[in-house]
């Protein structure tokens, strides 16, 4: 039986913060690596698992508590991006859930709805 222990991060972003107090989202990425089979084999060898357990804590930021904010899509997107950067040997950028909640108001053409901060939304 595999066991997992979860906890909550207590120092969280809140929707009540003023936008000018929030860190901007700035990513400095290296050029993309061309895909080839040798590169894929190298990644697989690098991540070979010797045991029957996997611990991704070294790659992830602490779990954030969204409290009463209905912005689960923004929290999940940030966690996914942080994990992606860390697992691909990049520094984890300072990503802001609050920036996604405040700035992503694009209306989805297919459904005619947009993200509405802590009142709900989805990946677009």
Backbone as ProteinMPNN parsed JSONL, in Angstrom:
{"seq_chain_A": "XXXXXXXXXXXXXXXXXXXXXXXXXXXXXXXXXXXXXXXXXXXXXXXXXXXXXXXXXXXXXXXXXXXXXXXXXXXXXXXXXXXXXXXXXXXXXXXXXXXXXXXXXXXXXXXXXXXXXXXXXXXX", "coords_chain_A": {"N_chain_A": [[0.852, -1.178, 0.0], [0.652, 2.107, -0.948], [1.397, 5.185, 0.547], [0.448, 8.567, 1.156], [1.201, 11.817, 2.161], [-0.304, 14.847, 2.825], [-0.369, 18.428, 3.051], [-1.161, 21.829, 4.068], [-0.288, 24.985, 2.737], [0.358, 27.847, 4.533], [0.975, 30.534, 4.086], [-0.457, 32.286, 1.86], [-1.527, 33.573, -1.353], [-3.943, 36.132, -1.687], [-7.113, 37.169, -2.955], [-7.699, 39.697, -2.202], [-5.474, 41.277, -2.203], [-3.664, 44.139, -3.393], [-3.249, 44.801, -6.852], [-0.823, 46.15, -7.648], [0.982, 45.325, -5.764], [1.701, 42.834, -6.38], [3.891, 40.387, -7.72], [5.201, 40.604, -11.015], [4.581, 38.396, -13.788], [7.221, 36.898, -15.162], [9.002, 35.185, -17.41], [12.005, 33.638, -18.135], [13.159, 31.879, -20.523], [15.172, 29.209, -21.838], [16.159, 28.549, -25.292], [13.991, 26.278, -27.082], [14.57, 22.744, -26.903], [15.415, 20.744, -29.625], [13.36, 18.009, -30.565], [14.306, 14.678, -30.262], [15.019, 11.158, -30.532], [17.275, 10.357, -29.057], [17.491, 12.34, -27.123], [15.102, 11.927, -25.706], [15.586, 9.332, -24.705], [17.727, 9.904, -23.038], [16.488, 11.519, -21.105], [14.727, 9.634, -20.0], [16.563, 7.785, -18.898], [17.751, 9.413, -17.004], [15.687, 9.776, -15.219], [15.188, 7.306, -14.18], [13.635, 4.947, -12.109], [14.492, 3.501, -9.124], [13.285, 2.391, -6.949], [9.987, 1.379, -5.807], [8.592, 3.638, -5.307], [7.792, 7.108, -5.724], [8.889, 10.367, -5.243], [7.933, 13.504, -5.537], [8.291, 15.844, -4.198], [10.614, 17.369, -4.154], [10.481, 18.771, -6.477], [8.313, 20.465, -6.384], [6.524, 23.389, -5.317], [5.325, 24.412, -2.052], [1.992, 23.303, -1.142], [-0.719, 25.381, -1.951], [-3.246, 27.189, -0.241], [-6.393, 27.862, -1.29], [-8.465, 29.001, 0.03], [-11.524, 30.702, 0.186], [-11.633, 31.253, -2.476], [-12.704, 30.804, -5.757], [-10.859, 30.041, -7.69], [-9.606, 27.682, -8.626], [-8.588, 26.761, -11.018], [-6.486, 28.526, -11.61], [-4.693, 28.111, -9.488], [-4.086, 25.414, -9.946], [-2.939, 25.546, -12.519], [-0.635, 27.099, -12.04], [0.752, 25.35, -10.276], [1.176, 23.154, -11.973], [2.841, 24.307, -13.943], [5.058, 25.104, -12.368], [5.988, 22.586, -11.518], [6.619, 21.459, -14.02], [8.734, 23.145, -14.927], [10.657, 22.683, -12.897], [11.091, 19.876, -13.084], [12.28, 19.741, -15.514], [14.775, 20.708, -15.211], [14.991, 23.517, -14.899], [15.136, 26.731, -13.314], [12.643, 27.415, -10.9], [10.194, 29.586, -11.825], [8.948, 32.703, -10.431], [5.78, 32.478, -10.07], [2.532, 33.899, -10.26], [-0.488, 33.358, -8.822], [-2.42, 35.219, -8.299], [-2.053, 37.077, -10.353], [-2.979, 35.657, -12.584], [-5.665, 35.371, -11.813], [-6.5, 38.059, -11.759], [-5.893, 39.062, -14.318], [-6.585, 37.35, -16.474], [-9.066, 37.537, -18.436], [-10.108, 36.801, -20.804], [-12.552, 36.102, -23.224], [-13.856, 33.015, -24.039], [-14.275, 31.912, -27.245], [-15.711, 29.672, -28.11], [-17.444, 29.006, -26.017], [-18.371, 31.381, -25.003], [-17.818, 32.498, -22.518], [-15.885, 33.833, -19.767], [-12.958, 33.83, -17.61], [-13.478, 34.682, -14.251], [-11.978, 35.768, -12.065], [-11.9, 35.12, -8.612], [-14.429, 34.151, -8.709], [-14.716, 32.013, -10.314], [-13.717, 29.928, -13.138], [-11.724, 28.545, -15.835], [-9.188, 26.527, -17.455], [-7.828, 28.114, -20.273]], "CA_chain_A": [[0.0, 0.0, 0.0], [1.408, 3.355, -1.013], [0.795, 6.224, 1.376], [0.753, 9.925, 0.741], [0.89, 12.785, 3.2], [-0.547, 16.167, 2.263], [-0.491, 19.502, 4.02], [-1.559, 23.11, 3.491], [0.615, 26.118, 2.845], [-0.407, 28.864, 5.25], [1.222, 31.872, 3.551], [-1.078, 32.175, 0.547], [-1.981, 34.777, -2.036], [-5.383, 36.329, -1.543], [-7.701, 38.02, -3.989], [-7.858, 41.041, -1.664], [-4.244, 42.037, -2.349], [-3.687, 45.135, -4.459], [-2.462, 44.322, -7.996], [0.524, 46.705, -7.738], [1.831, 44.655, -4.788], [1.959, 41.477, -6.853], [5.047, 40.24, -8.613], [4.81, 40.323, -12.404], [4.958, 37.101, -14.337], [8.308, 37.098, -16.123], [9.691, 33.922, -17.638], [13.203, 33.706, -18.96], [13.314, 30.488, -20.931], [16.165, 28.924, -22.866], [15.517, 28.109, -26.534], [13.514, 24.899, -26.973], [15.454, 21.675, -27.36], [14.778, 19.958, -30.688], [12.983, 16.671, -30.123], [14.888, 13.525, -30.948], [14.951, 9.945, -29.716], [18.393, 10.326, -28.114], [17.145, 13.222, -26.01], [14.08, 11.237, -24.923], [16.247, 8.233, -23.989], [18.525, 10.516, -21.978], [15.554, 11.915, -20.048], [14.247, 8.419, -19.331], [17.653, 7.249, -18.063], [17.937, 10.342, -15.893], [14.578, 9.642, -14.275], [14.931, 5.904, -13.867], [13.193, 4.749, -10.732], [15.07, 2.29, -8.565], [12.34, 1.848, -5.977], [8.606, 1.409, -6.286], [7.965, 4.88, -4.852], [8.239, 8.329, -6.38], [8.708, 11.523, -4.375], [8.065, 14.703, -6.355], [8.346, 17.039, -3.355], [11.77, 18.194, -4.504], [10.163, 19.54, -7.672], [7.099, 21.258, -6.233], [6.377, 24.393, -4.277], [4.324, 23.948, -1.08], [0.591, 23.383, -1.551], [-1.333, 26.664, -1.619], [-4.627, 27.109, 0.219], [-7.148, 28.889, -2.004], [-9.509, 29.502, 0.93], [-12.851, 30.802, -0.428], [-11.49, 31.698, -3.863], [-13.078, 29.799, -6.748], [-9.878, 30.085, -8.772], [-8.824, 26.442, -8.616], [-7.9, 26.644, -12.307], [-5.248, 29.3, -11.547], [-3.796, 27.401, -8.574], [-3.648, 24.188, -10.624], [-2.051, 25.921, -13.623], [0.655, 27.472, -11.47], [1.424, 24.148, -9.767], [1.617, 22.361, -13.124], [3.985, 24.983, -14.56], [6.197, 25.005, -11.459], [6.488, 21.218, -11.614], [7.225, 21.281, -15.34], [10.035, 23.812, -14.96], [11.587, 22.003, -11.999], [11.419, 18.541, -13.589], [13.08, 19.896, -16.728], [16.038, 21.336, -14.809], [14.969, 24.976, -14.976], [14.757, 27.363, -12.057], [11.198, 27.599, -10.805], [9.914, 31.024, -11.881], [7.992, 33.219, -9.452], [4.484, 32.569, -10.734], [1.538, 34.545, -9.417], [-1.887, 32.966, -8.979], [-3.202, 36.452, -8.305], [-1.987, 37.693, -11.679], [-3.921, 34.927, -13.438], [-7.031, 35.706, -11.393], [-6.801, 39.451, -12.102], [-5.629, 39.464, -15.707], [-7.116, 36.461, -17.508], [-10.501, 37.804, -18.624], [-10.406, 36.507, -22.2], [-13.792, 35.36, -23.462], [-13.668, 31.847, -24.89], [-15.2, 32.036, -28.376], [-16.558, 28.48, -28.234], [-18.458, 28.934, -24.966], [-18.868, 32.713, -24.69], [-17.615, 32.828, -21.105], [-14.504, 34.18, -19.42], [-12.597, 33.622, -16.214], [-13.959, 35.811, -13.455], [-11.237, 35.838, -10.814], [-12.265, 34.14, -7.582], [-15.797, 33.68, -8.928], [-14.707, 30.836, -11.18], [-13.031, 29.962, -14.414], [-11.171, 27.278, -16.297], [-8.017, 26.685, -18.328], [-8.169, 28.562, -21.63]], "C_chain_A": [[0.893, 1.236, 0.0], [0.667, 4.416, -0.226], [1.275, 7.588, 0.912], [0.361, 10.853, 1.867], [0.788, 14.16, 2.564], [-0.63, 17.193, 3.379], [-0.879, 20.782, 3.308], [-0.479, 24.145, 3.72], [-0.179, 27.244, 3.497], [-0.162, 30.277, 4.734], [0.79, 31.891, 2.09], [-1.368, 33.548, -0.043], [-3.474, 34.915, -1.787], [-5.871, 37.284, -2.62], [-7.842, 39.462, -3.51], [-6.593, 41.89, -1.796], [-4.381, 43.036, -3.496], [-2.802, 44.658, -5.602], [-1.044, 44.873, -8.054], [1.476, 46.091, -6.712], [2.245, 43.265, -5.26], [3.139, 41.451, -7.803], [4.575, 39.965, -10.032], [5.276, 38.94, -12.833], [6.008, 37.353, -15.413], [9.07, 35.79, -16.252], [10.892, 34.156, -18.541], [13.549, 32.275, -19.333], [14.441, 30.327, -21.937], [15.455, 28.52, -24.153], [15.074, 26.656, -26.416], [14.534, 23.912, -27.528], [14.756, 20.909, -28.473], [14.504, 18.54, -30.2], [13.712, 15.628, -30.953], [14.884, 12.342, -29.994], [16.079, 9.868, -28.701], [18.089, 11.175, -26.89], [16.108, 12.553, -25.102], [14.693, 10.1, -24.11], [17.075, 8.772, -22.831], [17.632, 10.932, -20.805], [15.069, 10.69, -19.283], [15.318, 7.818, -18.432], [17.836, 8.114, -16.824], [16.881, 10.134, -14.812], [14.262, 8.195, -13.922], [14.599, 5.765, -12.384], [13.753, 3.428, -10.231], [14.116, 1.619, -7.581], [10.94, 1.868, -6.565], [7.856, 2.631, -5.764], [8.564, 6.056, -5.621], [7.931, 9.489, -5.444], [8.983, 12.784, -5.191], [8.197, 15.97, -5.516], [9.506, 17.952, -3.707], [11.488, 19.103, -5.697], [9.054, 20.563, -7.46], [7.225, 22.296, -5.128], [5.358, 23.856, -3.265], [2.902, 24.129, -1.614], [0.009, 24.709, -1.08], [-2.789, 26.443, -1.228], [-5.42, 28.221, -0.464], [-8.282, 29.474, -1.17], [-10.853, 29.544, 0.212], [-12.806, 31.225, -1.89], [-11.82, 30.555, -4.811], [-12.131, 29.784, -7.938], [-9.011, 28.848, -8.825], [-8.037, 26.274, -9.908], [-6.559, 27.373, -12.278], [-4.23, 28.633, -10.621], [-3.232, 26.153, -9.249], [-2.674, 24.503, -11.755], [-0.677, 26.306, -13.1], [1.421, 26.254, -10.972], [1.957, 23.297, -10.916], [2.845, 22.987, -13.78], [5.228, 24.917, -13.681], [6.824, 23.617, -11.532], [7.189, 20.964, -12.927], [8.617, 21.9, -15.39], [11.051, 23.064, -14.101], [12.014, 20.648, -12.541], [12.251, 18.591, -14.861], [14.333, 20.727, -16.468], [16.101, 22.838, -15.044], [14.702, 25.506, -13.575], [13.248, 27.546, -12.066], [10.922, 29.103, -10.817], [8.926, 31.422, -10.788], [6.667, 33.444, -10.172], [3.452, 33.11, -9.761], [0.13, 34.067, -9.761], [-2.741, 34.223, -9.107], [-3.186, 37.124, -9.672], [-2.925, 36.983, -12.648], [-5.36, 35.309, -13.104], [-7.429, 37.111, -11.843], [-6.79, 39.721, -13.6], [-6.25, 38.577, -16.773], [-8.627, 36.622, -17.585], [-10.932, 37.531, -20.058], [-11.694, 35.706, -22.308], [-13.498, 34.22, -24.423], [-14.724, 31.884, -25.985], [-16.163, 30.857, -28.473], [-17.704, 28.489, -27.231], [-19.021, 30.292, -24.568], [-18.74, 33.105, -23.24], [-16.148, 33.167, -20.874], [-14.226, 33.763, -17.985], [-12.988, 34.872, -15.445], [-13.304, 35.82, -12.077], [-11.623, 34.738, -9.846], [-13.703, 33.65, -7.718], [-15.869, 32.545, -9.937], [-13.979, 31.037, -12.488], [-12.512, 28.59, -14.777], [-9.954, 27.571, -17.164], [-8.488, 27.123, -19.701], [-6.931, 28.535, -22.49]], "O_chain_A": [[1.776, 1.383, 0.846], [-0.555, 4.53, -0.324], [2.362, 7.732, 0.352], [-0.703, 10.691, 2.466], [1.692, 14.588, 1.846], [-0.931, 16.853, 4.524], [-0.922, 20.821, 2.079], [0.162, 24.174, 4.77], [-1.283, 27.558, 3.05], [-1.012, 31.146, 4.924], [1.568, 31.557, 1.196], [-1.443, 34.547, 0.672], [-4.185, 33.916, -1.688], [-5.11, 38.109, -3.126], [-8.08, 40.359, -4.318], [-6.629, 43.092, -1.532], [-5.123, 42.803, -4.45], [-1.706, 44.155, -5.353], [-0.133, 44.154, -8.465], [2.682, 46.325, -6.794], [3.049, 42.598, -4.609], [3.353, 42.377, -8.586], [3.649, 39.18, -10.236], [6.243, 38.397, -12.3], [5.716, 37.951, -16.449], [9.712, 35.344, -15.301], [10.786, 34.8, -19.585], [14.161, 31.55, -18.548], [14.65, 31.191, -22.789], [14.272, 28.181, -24.12], [15.719, 25.876, -25.715], [15.255, 24.2, -28.483], [13.622, 20.466, -28.294], [15.327, 17.946, -29.503], [13.731, 15.688, -32.183], [14.76, 12.516, -28.782], [15.876, 9.368, -27.594], [18.389, 10.785, -25.762], [16.224, 12.605, -23.877], [14.349, 9.925, -22.942], [17.121, 8.164, -21.761], [17.987, 10.719, -19.646], [15.008, 10.708, -18.054], [15.018, 7.385, -17.319], [18.051, 7.601, -15.725], [17.161, 10.298, -13.624], [13.178, 7.901, -13.417], [15.219, 6.397, -11.529], [13.526, 2.374, -10.825], [14.153, 0.4, -7.413], [10.737, 2.322, -7.69], [6.625, 2.658, -5.776], [9.696, 5.994, -6.1], [6.826, 9.579, -4.911], [10.134, 13.092, -5.497], [8.214, 17.069, -6.071], [9.401, 19.172, -3.577], [12.186, 20.096, -5.9], [8.878, 21.451, -8.295], [7.937, 22.103, -4.142], [4.603, 22.938, -3.586], [2.648, 25.006, -2.439], [0.223, 25.113, 0.063], [-3.479, 25.61, -1.816], [-5.146, 29.4, -0.24], [-8.989, 30.365, -1.638], [-11.288, 28.524, -0.323], [-13.845, 31.526, -2.477], [-11.275, 29.459, -4.68], [-12.554, 29.54, -9.068], [-7.804, 28.947, -9.046], [-6.942, 25.71, -9.901], [-5.589, 26.891, -12.861], [-3.039, 28.594, -10.932], [-2.039, 25.869, -9.138], [-1.683, 23.794, -11.929], [0.338, 25.887, -13.656], [2.621, 26.138, -11.222], [3.07, 22.776, -10.837], [3.787, 22.279, -14.134], [6.33, 24.698, -14.183], [8.046, 23.485, -11.599], [8.241, 20.325, -12.956], [9.569, 21.262, -15.84], [12.181, 22.837, -14.533], [13.193, 20.303, -12.464], [12.86, 17.593, -15.246], [14.878, 21.362, -17.371], [17.165, 23.371, -15.358], [14.113, 24.813, -12.745], [12.649, 27.801, -13.111], [11.365, 29.819, -9.919], [8.168, 30.593, -10.285], [6.463, 34.479, -10.806], [3.499, 32.808, -8.568], [-0.38, 34.335, -10.849], [-3.664, 34.283, -9.919], [-4.196, 37.68, -10.103], [-3.596, 37.635, -13.449], [-6.174, 35.542, -13.998], [-8.566, 37.33, -12.262], [-7.586, 40.518, -14.095], [-6.426, 39.034, -17.902], [-9.374, 35.933, -16.89], [-11.998, 37.975, -20.484], [-11.9, 34.743, -21.569], [-12.949, 34.441, -25.503], [-15.921, 31.887, -25.701], [-17.313, 31.03, -28.877], [-18.807, 28.038, -27.542], [-20.035, 30.361, -23.874], [-19.483, 33.965, -22.768], [-15.283, 32.831, -21.683], [-15.134, 33.391, -17.243], [-12.84, 35.988, -15.941], [-13.986, 35.873, -11.053], [-11.67, 33.563, -10.213], [-14.15, 32.82, -6.926], [-16.956, 32.159, -10.368], [-13.669, 32.158, -12.89], [-12.818, 27.597, -14.115], [-9.717, 28.713, -17.557], [-9.445, 26.565, -20.238], [-6.992, 28.875, -23.672]]}, "name": "protein", "num_of_chains": 1, "seq": "XXXXXXXXXXXXXXXXXXXXXXXXXXXXXXXXXXXXXXXXXXXXXXXXXXXXXXXXXXXXXXXXXXXXXXXXXXXXXXXXXXXXXXXXXXXXXXXXXXXXXXXXXXXXXXXXXXXXXXXXXXXX"}
